[in-house]
């Protein structure tokens, strides 16, 4: 009888831990959404236009994941660097660099935080940037509001 009670208590504690760990790993306010009206590139992967959610992979702010809300197969995980904004944004933004018809995810700015997250440009983006520079043109910056 004592052994059964002990087993039930251990099982209950394990279940409680399994439920508590995922709940505490996601900090409030780290998940943000954006409607992206164009195909874009993240770490060499082209993602289609759609509704996306951006959130931290774990407690550290460097690792982020972007995933299509309607198709969980459309996602990309990426590392970021911190970038200081001039002003603290009241609303979040997701920033893209546009080279012709190609859009590259460049920054994620969280509302209320002066430190944003910046992606290191990929090889393909650096090449397009060099090509534009040789034509004496620059990339466009496209910012979309997060909600």
Beta strands, then each sheet from edge to edge (+ up, - down):
strand 1: 32-36
strand 2: 40-42
strand 3: 45-47
strand 4: 50-56
strand 5: 63-68
strand 6: 75-79
strand 7: 81-84
strand 8: 93-99
strand 9: 102-109
strand 10: 115-118
strand 11: 140-145
sheet 1: 1+ 4- 5+ 6-
sheet 2: 2+ 3-
sheet 3: 7+ 10- 9+ 8- 11+
end
